């Protein structure tokens, strides 16, 4: 389900203060952690896997989900 929140397109990382974070666990241990950024025009998720930093746009559904969680 969570994968439907991410767009295949990358986003420009504005490095503003994160609006929150998400963490993926495997067998109770942290696998990946990332910060999400919510904007009026574009929202994105920034995470690091191994040594590579990924910045992916959030879909409309993903941005809406995170905005509702912040309330």
C-alpha distances in whole Angstrom, upper triangle without the diagonal:
4,5,6,8,10,13,15,18,19,21,24,24,26,26,27,26,22,21,19,17,14,14,13,15,16,18,19,20,19,17,16,17,17,18,17,19,19,22,23,23,21,18,17,15,18,18,20,20,23,25,23,22,19,19,16,16,13,12,14,11,10,14,14,12,14,17,16,16,19,21
4,5,5,7,11,13,16,17,18,21,21,23,23,23,22,19,18,15,13,11,11,10,13,15,18,18,18,16,15,13,13,13,14,13,16,16,19,21,21,18,15,13,12,14,14,17,17,20,22,20,19,16,15,13,13,10,11,13,10,8,12,13,10,11,15,15,14,17,20
4,5,6,8,10,13,14,16,19,20,22,23,23,23,20,19,17,15,13,13,12,15,16,19,20,19,17,15,14,14,13,15,14,17,17,20,21,21,17,15,13,11,14,14,16,15,19,21,18,17,14,14,11,12,10,10,13,11,9,13,14,13,14,17,18,17,20,22
4,5,7,10,13,15,16,20,20,23,24,24,24,21,20,18,17,15,16,15,18,19,22,23,23,21,19,17,17,16,17,15,17,17,19,20,19,16,14,13,13,16,16,19,19,22,24,21,20,16,15,12,11,9,7,10,8,7,11,12,11,13,16,16,17,19,22
4,7,10,12,13,14,17,17,19,20,20,20,17,16,15,14,12,14,14,17,19,23,22,22,20,18,16,15,13,14,11,13,13,15,16,16,13,11,10,9,13,14,17,18,22,23,20,18,15,13,10,9,6,5,8,6,4,7,9,8,10,12,14,14,16,18
4,7,8,10,11,14,15,17,18,19,20,17,16,16,14,13,14,14,18,20,23,23,22,20,17,15,15,12,13,11,13,13,15,17,15,12,10,8,8,11,12,15,15,19,20,17,15,11,10,6,6,5,6,9,9,7,9,12,12,12,15,16,16,18,21
4,5,8,9,13,15,17,19,20,21,18,18,18,17,16,18,18,21,23,26,27,26,23,20,18,18,15,15,13,14,14,15,16,14,11,10,9,10,12,14,16,17,21,21,18,16,12,10,6,5,5,5,9,10,9,11,14,14,15,17,19,19,21,23
4,7,10,13,15,18,20,22,23,21,21,21,19,18,19,19,22,23,27,27,26,23,21,18,18,16,17,16,16,17,18,19,17,14,13,11,12,13,14,16,16,19,20,16,15,11,10,7,7,9,9,13,14,13,14,17,18,18,20,22,23,24,27
4,7,10,13,16,18,20,21,20,20,21,20,19,21,21,24,26,29,30,28,25,22,19,19,17,17,15,15,16,16,17,15,12,12,10,11,13,14,16,17,20,20,16,14,11,9,6,6,9,10,13,15,14,14,18,19,18,20,23,23,24,27
4,7,9,12,14,17,19,17,18,19,18,18,20,20,23,25,29,29,27,24,21,18,18,15,15,13,13,15,15,17,14,11,11,8,9,10,12,14,15,18,17,14,11,8,6,4,6,9,11,14,16,14,15,18,19,18,20,23,23,23,26
4,6,9,11,13,16,14,16,17,17,18,20,21,24,27,30,30,28,24,22,19,18,14,13,12,11,12,12,14,11,8,8,7,9,9,12,14,17,20,18,15,12,9,6,5,5,9,11,14,16,14,13,17,18,17,18,21,22,21,24
4,6,9,11,14,14,16,18,18,19,21,23,26,29,32,32,30,26,24,20,19,15,14,13,11,13,12,14,12,9,10,9,10,10,13,15,18,20,19,15,12,10,7,9,9,12,15,17,19,17,16,19,21,19,20,23,23,22,25
4,6,8,11,11,13,15,15,17,19,21,24,27,31,29,27,23,22,18,16,13,11,11,9,12,12,15,13,11,10,8,9,8,11,13,16,19,17,14,10,9,7,9,10,13,16,18,20,17,16,19,20,18,19,22,22,21,24
4,5,9,10,13,15,16,18,21,23,27,29,33,31,29,25,24,21,18,15,12,11,9,11,11,13,13,11,10,10,11,10,14,16,19,22,20,17,14,13,10,12,12,14,18,19,21,19,16,20,21,18,18,22,22,20,23
4,7,8,11,13,14,17,19,22,25,28,31,29,27,23,22,19,16,13,10,11,9,12,12,16,15,13,12,11,11,9,12,14,18,20,18,16,13,13,11,13,14,16,19,21,22,19,17,21,21,18,19,22,21,19,22
4,6,9,12,13,17,19,22,26,29,32,30,28,24,24,20,17,14,11,10,8,10,10,14,14,13,12,11,12,11,14,17,20,23,21,19,16,16,13,15,15,16,19,20,22,19,16,19,20,17,16,20,19,17,20
4,7,9,11,15,17,21,24,27,30,28,26,22,23,19,16,13,9,9,8,10,11,15,16,15,13,12,12,12,14,17,20,23,22,20,17,17,15,16,16,17,20,21,22,19,16,19,19,15,15,18,17,14,17
4,5,7,11,14,17,20,24,27,24,23,19,20,16,13,10,6,6,5,8,11,14,16,13,11,10,9,9,12,15,18,21,20,19,15,15,13,14,14,14,17,18,19,15,13,16,16,12,13,16,14,12,15
4,7,10,14,17,20,24,27,24,23,20,21,17,14,11,7,6,5,6,10,13,15,13,10,10,10,11,14,17,20,23,23,22,18,17,15,15,14,13,16,16,17,13,11,13,13,9,9,12,10,8,11
4,7,10,14,17,20,23,21,20,17,17,14,11,9,6,6,7,9,13,16,18,15,12,11,10,11,12,15,18,21,21,20,17,16,15,15,15,14,16,17,17,13,12,14,12,9,10,12,10,8,12
4,7,10,13,17,20,17,16,13,14,11,7,6,4,6,9,11,15,18,20,17,13,11,9,9,9,12,15,18,19,18,15,14,13,14,15,13,16,18,17,13,13,15,13,10,12,14,11,11,15
4,7,10,14,16,14,14,11,11,8,6,5,6,8,11,13,17,20,21,18,14,12,9,10,9,12,14,17,18,17,15,14,14,14,15,13,16,17,16,12,13,15,12,10,13,14,12,12,16
4,6,10,13,11,10,7,7,6,4,6,9,11,15,17,21,24,24,21,17,15,11,12,10,11,12,15,17,17,15,14,15,15,17,16,18,20,19,15,16,18,15,13,17,18,15,16,19
4,7,10,9,8,6,5,5,6,9,12,13,17,19,23,26,26,23,19,16,13,13,11,12,11,14,17,16,16,15,16,16,18,16,19,21,19,16,18,20,17,15,19,20,17,19,22
4,6,6,5,5,5,7,9,12,15,17,21,23,27,30,30,27,23,20,17,17,14,14,13,15,18,19,18,18,20,20,22,20,22,24,22,19,21,23,20,19,22,22,19,21,24
4,5,5,7,6,9,12,15,18,20,24,26,30,33,33,29,26,23,20,19,16,16,14,15,19,19,20,20,22,22,24,23,24,27,24,22,24,26,22,22,25,26,23,25,28
4,6,8,9,13,15,18,21,23,27,29,33,36,36,33,29,27,23,23,20,19,17,18,22,23,23,23,25,25,27,26,28,30,27,25,27,28,25,24,28,28,25,27,30
4,7,9,12,13,17,20,22,25,28,31,34,35,32,28,26,22,22,19,19,18,19,22,23,23,23,25,25,27,26,27,29,27,24,26,27,24,23,26,26,23,24,27
4,6,9,11,15,18,20,24,27,30,34,34,31,27,24,20,20,16,16,14,15,19,20,20,21,23,23,26,25,27,29,27,24,26,27,24,23,26,26,23,25,28
4,6,7,11,14,17,21,23,27,30,31,27,24,21,17,16,13,12,11,13,16,17,17,17,19,20,22,22,24,27,25,21,23,25,22,20,24,24,21,22,26
4,7,10,14,17,20,23,26,30,30,26,23,19,16,14,11,10,8,10,13,14,14,15,17,18,20,20,22,25,24,20,22,24,22,20,24,25,22,23,27
4,7,10,13,17,20,23,26,26,22,19,16,12,11,7,7,6,9,12,12,11,11,13,14,17,17,20,22,21,18,19,22,19,18,21,22,20,21,24
4,7,10,14,17,20,24,24,20,17,14,10,9,6,7,9,11,13,13,11,11,12,14,16,16,19,21,20,16,17,20,18,15,18,20,17,18,21
4,7,10,13,16,20,20,17,13,10,7,5,4,7,9,13,13,12,10,9,9,11,13,13,16,18,18,14,14,17,16,13,16,18,16,16,20
4,7,10,13,17,18,14,11,9,6,5,6,10,13,16,16,15,11,11,10,11,12,12,15,17,17,13,13,16,14,11,13,16,14,13,17
4,7,10,13,14,11,7,6,4,6,9,12,15,19,19,17,13,12,10,10,10,9,12,13,14,10,9,12,11,8,10,13,12,11,15
4,7,10,11,9,5,5,6,8,11,15,18,21,21,19,15,13,10,10,9,9,12,13,14,11,9,12,12,9,10,13,13,11,15
4,7,9,7,4,7,9,11,15,18,21,25,24,22,18,16,13,12,10,9,11,11,12,10,7,9,11,8,7,11,12,10,13
4,6,5,5,8,11,14,17,21,24,27,26,24,20,18,14,13,11,10,12,11,14,12,9,11,13,11,10,13,15,13,15
4,6,7,11,15,17,21,24,27,30,30,27,23,21,17,16,13,12,13,11,14,13,10,11,14,13,11,14,16,15,16
4,7,10,14,17,20,23,26,29,29,26,22,19,16,14,11,11,12,10,14,14,11,12,16,15,13,17,19,18,19
4,7,10,13,17,20,22,26,25,22,18,16,12,10,7,8,9,9,12,11,9,11,14,13,12,16,17,17,19
4,7,10,14,17,20,23,23,20,16,14,10,9,6,5,8,9,11,9,6,10,11,10,10,14,14,14,16
4,7,10,13,16,19,19,16,13,10,7,5,4,5,8,10,12,9,8,12,12,10,12,15,15,15,18
4,7,10,13,16,16,14,10,8,6,5,6,7,10,13,13,10,10,13,13,11,13,16,15,15,19
4,7,10,13,13,11,7,6,4,7,9,10,14,16,17,14,13,17,16,14,16,19,18,17,21
4,7,10,10,8,6,5,7,9,12,13,16,19,19,15,16,19,18,16,18,21,19,19,23
4,6,7,6,4,6,9,11,15,16,19,22,22,19,20,23,22,19,22,25,23,23,26
4,6,5,7,8,11,13,17,18,21,24,24,20,22,25,23,21,25,27,25,25,29
4,6,8,11,14,16,20,21,24,28,27,24,25,29,27,25,28,30,28,28,32
4,7,10,13,16,20,22,25,28,28,25,26,29,28,26,29,31,29,29,33
4,6,10,13,16,19,22,25,26,22,23,27,26,24,27,29,27,28,31
4,7,10,13,16,19,22,23,20,20,24,23,21,23,26,25,24,28
4,6,10,12,15,19,19,16,17,21,20,18,21,24,23,23,26
4,7,10,13,16,17,14,14,18,18,16,18,21,21,21,24
4,6,9,13,14,11,12,15,16,15,17,20,19,20,23
4,6,9,11,9,9,13,14,13,14,17,18,18,21
4,6,8,5,6,9,10,10,11,14,15,15,18
4,5,5,6,8,10,11,12,14,15,17,19
4,5,5,6,9,10,11,12,14,16,17
4,6,5,6,9,10,11,13,15,16
4,5,5,6,9,10,11,13,15
4,5,5,6,9,10,11,13
4,6,5,6,9,10,11
4,6,5,6,9,11
4,5,5,6,9
4,5,5,7
4,5,6
4,6
4
